[in-house]
Amino acid sequence: MSIEGLATYEVGAGPAVLLVHGLGGFKESWGPIPELIATSGRRAVAVDLPGWGESPGHRREPHTADWYADRLRPLVERLDRPLVIGHSLGAQVAMRLALAEPRAVSAIALVSPQVVRRPQRGWRPRVPQDWAALPLLGPLASRLFFRAFARDDARLERGFAAVVSDPRRFADDPAARALLELAKERFRATSPGIWAKALNRALRIDLRDLAGAVRVPTIVVVGGDDRITKPWPAASLAHAIPHARLATLPGVGHLPQVEAAETLTSELGFRND
């Protein structure tokens, strides 16, 4: 389905829940979450951000959290004050929506949020994410990296497996394995320039600088074993947002929607009795 020019997957009926994926994500990457939300009596709408999944986009476009939020506003208005759930980079987008249009969303949930800015004062690049954050060199280096990464299936699979707490899940769980195969397919279909630009922009934001202005109910959810965005920045973000609640999921990595879907939906307030 396409709404406002963006590819979406929709299931259920009732008050709307908008699902916004993170870097490298796509509408199907929410795994069983849309169906679990639907069985709780809500309408789940998962969207492909511009340039990702099946939504058209070009690497010359901005690919910032602000730009993504602006592109989502017509959809948000049509959904009539949805709960917006954002994962990783999508958490930045959800927060921008709440700041720009506080009356347009009922609440936000920030799952495995990308919080901390790079570079910082006195900073020297040491790991790939540090290099990716460089203003000029970062996008170029990242574009070359992602182009090479897409050609190496084994390396690509190891990269995706590294974001979960237990990589054996992709071997033992047929649904998780199918999702991994789709993720590899979508990775290859996405412009390396979009990957590079979106990553560079995401790493140059510190959400805590904006947190005090959030005026909608907020929950921050993070996996206790998240090695990508890490638990401590998520905790500091929850502390900085007025009246926000923090939920830490023990033994879970960067993909709670795959690793602990029922626990995640329960923490978000969805009941499937």
PLY file of the C-alpha trace (Angstrom):
ply
format ascii 1.0
element vertex 273
property float x
property float y
property float z
element edge 272
property int vertex1
property int vertex2
end_header
0.00 0.00 0.00
1.16 3.56 -0.66
0.07 6.50 1.48
1.31 10.01 0.67
3.85 8.49 -1.72
5.36 6.23 0.96
5.09 2.43 0.98
3.23 1.14 4.03
2.07 -2.10 5.59
-1.16 -1.86 7.59
-2.97 -4.35 9.81
-5.75 -4.09 12.39
-8.37 -1.50 13.25
-8.73 1.14 15.93
-6.48 3.99 17.11
-3.40 4.21 14.90
0.17 3.26 15.75
2.82 4.46 13.30
5.99 2.34 13.14
9.12 4.16 11.89
12.15 1.96 11.16
15.79 2.76 11.72
18.91 2.84 9.56
18.79 -0.08 7.15
15.26 -0.91 8.24
12.05 -1.25 6.28
8.37 -1.76 7.05
8.71 -5.55 7.34
11.67 -5.27 9.72
9.25 -4.83 12.63
8.76 -8.60 12.52
5.64 -9.69 14.45
5.09 -6.29 16.10
2.32 -5.04 13.72
0.28 -8.21 14.21
0.72 -8.08 18.00
-0.43 -4.46 18.00
-3.43 -5.39 15.84
-4.53 -8.16 18.19
-4.58 -5.60 21.01
-7.26 -3.61 19.18
-5.09 -1.02 17.45
-4.28 -0.19 13.82
-0.60 -0.72 13.06
0.90 1.19 10.13
4.54 0.41 9.29
6.13 2.80 6.80
9.20 2.74 4.55
11.04 6.05 4.89
11.99 7.77 1.59
14.74 5.84 -0.16
14.32 2.73 2.01
12.39 -0.45 1.34
9.79 0.22 -1.34
9.55 4.01 -0.91
11.23 6.05 -3.66
14.12 8.32 -2.76
17.44 9.68 -4.00
20.83 10.04 -2.36
20.88 13.77 -3.17
17.93 14.34 -0.82
18.75 15.45 2.76
18.04 12.18 4.64
18.05 13.96 8.00
15.67 13.20 10.87
13.98 16.57 10.29
13.49 15.82 6.60
12.10 12.36 7.28
9.71 13.83 9.85
8.55 16.46 7.37
7.85 13.77 4.79
5.82 11.81 7.35
3.63 14.71 8.50
0.83 14.20 5.92
0.64 10.53 6.94
0.61 11.46 10.63
-2.22 13.93 10.04
-4.21 11.30 8.15
-3.76 8.80 11.00
-5.29 11.26 13.50
-2.92 11.57 16.47
-1.15 8.21 16.30
1.24 6.76 18.81
4.58 6.95 16.97
7.11 4.19 17.64
10.58 4.82 16.26
13.51 2.41 16.24
17.14 3.65 16.31
17.29 6.39 13.64
13.49 6.19 13.60
13.52 7.31 17.24
15.13 10.57 16.10
12.32 10.96 13.57
9.62 10.21 16.14
11.06 12.80 18.51
11.23 15.41 15.74
7.57 14.77 14.95
6.65 15.24 18.60
8.59 18.51 18.77
7.30 19.96 15.51
3.68 18.80 15.80
2.97 18.01 19.48
-0.80 18.01 18.94
-0.51 15.67 15.95
0.82 12.70 17.94
-0.66 11.13 21.06
2.65 9.76 22.41
6.04 8.53 21.27
8.05 5.39 21.98
11.80 5.55 21.36
13.16 2.02 20.88
16.95 1.49 20.88
17.34 5.22 20.16
20.39 6.72 18.46
21.08 9.42 21.06
24.69 10.60 21.22
26.36 13.03 18.84
29.71 12.32 17.20
32.12 14.04 16.91
32.50 15.79 20.26
35.11 18.17 21.61
38.51 16.52 21.86
37.23 13.60 19.79
39.38 11.42 17.54
37.89 8.83 15.18
38.56 5.27 16.37
35.72 3.00 15.21
33.71 2.90 11.92
30.83 4.92 13.39
33.29 7.67 14.37
34.62 7.92 10.83
31.08 7.91 9.44
30.28 11.02 11.50
32.97 13.17 9.86
31.30 16.07 8.01
33.02 15.67 4.61
35.04 12.46 4.66
32.39 10.45 6.49
29.75 10.15 3.73
32.37 9.34 1.09
34.12 6.68 3.18
30.79 5.20 4.26
29.50 5.07 0.70
32.53 3.04 -0.37
32.18 0.81 2.67
28.49 0.08 2.08
29.09 -0.58 -1.62
31.75 -3.19 -0.78
29.69 -4.60 2.08
26.74 -5.29 -0.23
28.92 -7.49 -2.47
30.03 -9.81 0.36
27.15 -12.03 1.48
29.01 -13.62 4.39
30.17 -10.25 5.71
26.70 -8.82 5.26
25.17 -11.68 7.24
27.71 -11.29 10.03
26.94 -7.58 10.17
23.24 -8.15 10.69
23.86 -10.95 13.20
26.07 -8.63 15.27
23.14 -6.37 16.17
21.29 -9.05 18.17
22.33 -10.44 21.53
22.37 -14.05 20.29
23.18 -14.54 16.57
21.97 -18.17 16.79
18.44 -16.78 16.61
18.84 -16.40 12.85
19.71 -20.08 12.55
17.14 -21.45 15.01
14.09 -19.26 14.26
12.67 -19.65 10.72
10.83 -16.31 10.91
14.00 -14.51 12.01
15.97 -16.25 9.25
13.45 -15.16 6.63
13.67 -11.60 7.94
17.47 -11.72 7.70
17.28 -12.82 4.06
14.88 -9.97 3.28
17.17 -7.53 5.11
20.10 -8.58 2.93
17.97 -8.15 -0.18
16.84 -4.68 0.91
20.42 -3.71 1.83
21.59 -4.45 -1.71
18.65 -2.55 -3.20
19.30 0.63 -1.20
21.67 3.27 -2.56
25.01 3.30 -0.68
24.76 7.08 -0.87
21.51 7.02 1.11
23.03 4.69 3.70
26.07 6.93 4.06
24.21 10.23 4.24
21.56 8.98 6.70
24.23 7.48 8.98
26.35 10.63 8.87
23.39 12.85 9.75
22.15 10.53 12.51
25.55 10.47 14.22
25.73 14.27 14.35
22.64 14.72 16.54
22.40 14.53 20.32
18.74 13.99 21.22
19.38 15.13 24.78
19.79 18.69 23.46
16.13 18.56 22.40
14.70 16.42 25.17
13.52 19.16 27.49
11.06 20.47 24.88
9.16 17.17 24.49
5.60 17.61 25.75
3.96 14.30 24.83
3.97 11.06 26.86
7.20 9.21 26.12
8.70 5.81 26.79
12.32 4.92 26.02
13.04 1.21 25.50
16.53 -0.27 25.20
18.03 -3.73 25.22
20.39 -4.39 28.09
22.84 -5.99 25.64
22.51 -3.37 22.89
26.04 -2.97 21.50
25.00 -0.53 18.76
23.37 2.43 20.51
24.03 1.15 24.08
21.86 1.37 27.21
23.46 4.36 28.96
22.60 7.02 26.33
19.01 5.74 26.28
18.84 6.06 30.07
20.24 9.60 29.94
17.70 10.51 27.26
14.81 9.17 29.33
16.07 11.21 32.29
16.21 14.36 30.14
12.66 14.07 28.73
10.03 15.36 31.18
8.10 12.48 32.78
9.49 9.89 30.36
9.63 6.25 31.39
12.63 3.99 30.77
12.29 0.26 30.11
15.42 -1.86 29.87
15.03 -5.35 28.42
17.64 -7.74 29.90
19.43 -10.03 27.49
18.18 -8.14 24.42
20.31 -6.44 21.76
19.54 -3.70 19.25
16.45 -5.38 17.75
13.86 -5.87 20.51
11.16 -6.17 17.82
12.83 -9.41 16.68
14.46 -10.64 19.88
11.67 -9.99 22.36
8.56 -8.91 20.46
5.99 -9.86 23.10
8.01 -8.26 25.90
8.39 -5.10 23.83
4.68 -4.80 23.05
3.87 -5.40 26.71
6.25 -2.63 27.80
4.61 -0.33 25.25
1.22 -0.97 26.81
-0.32 -3.35 24.29
-2.21 -6.24 25.85
-2.88 -9.46 23.98
-4.99 -11.34 26.53
0 1
1 2
2 3
3 4
4 5
5 6
6 7
7 8
8 9
9 10
10 11
11 12
12 13
13 14
14 15
15 16
16 17
17 18
18 19
19 20
20 21
21 22
22 23
23 24
24 25
25 26
26 27
27 28
28 29
29 30
30 31
31 32
32 33
33 34
34 35
35 36
36 37
37 38
38 39
39 40
40 41
41 42
42 43
43 44
44 45
45 46
46 47
47 48
48 49
49 50
50 51
51 52
52 53
53 54
54 55
55 56
56 57
57 58
58 59
59 60
60 61
61 62
62 63
63 64
64 65
65 66
66 67
67 68
68 69
69 70
70 71
71 72
72 73
73 74
74 75
75 76
76 77
77 78
78 79
79 80
80 81
81 82
82 83
83 84
84 85
85 86
86 87
87 88
88 89
89 90
90 91
91 92
92 93
93 94
94 95
95 96
96 97
97 98
98 99
99 100
100 101
101 102
102 103
103 104
104 105
105 106
106 107
107 108
108 109
109 110
110 111
111 112
112 113
113 114
114 115
115 116
116 117
117 118
118 119
119 120
120 121
121 122
122 123
123 124
124 125
125 126
126 127
127 128
128 129
129 130
130 131
131 132
132 133
133 134
134 135
135 136
136 137
137 138
138 139
139 140
140 141
141 142
142 143
143 144
144 145
145 146
146 147
147 148
148 149
149 150
150 151
151 152
152 153
153 154
154 155
155 156
156 157
157 158
158 159
159 160
160 161
161 162
162 163
163 164
164 165
165 166
166 167
167 168
168 169
169 170
170 171
171 172
172 173
173 174
174 175
175 176
176 177
177 178
178 179
179 180
180 181
181 182
182 183
183 184
184 185
185 186
186 187
187 188
188 189
189 190
190 191
191 192
192 193
193 194
194 195
195 196
196 197
197 198
198 199
199 200
200 201
201 202
202 203
203 204
204 205
205 206
206 207
207 208
208 209
209 210
210 211
211 212
212 213
213 214
214 215
215 216
216 217
217 218
218 219
219 220
220 221
221 222
222 223
223 224
224 225
225 226
226 227
227 228
228 229
229 230
230 231
231 232
232 233
233 234
234 235
235 236
236 237
237 238
238 239
239 240
240 241
241 242
242 243
243 244
244 245
245 246
246 247
247 248
248 249
249 250
250 251
251 252
252 253
253 254
254 255
255 256
256 257
257 258
258 259
259 260
260 261
261 262
262 263
263 264
264 265
265 266
266 267
267 268
268 269
269 270
270 271
271 272
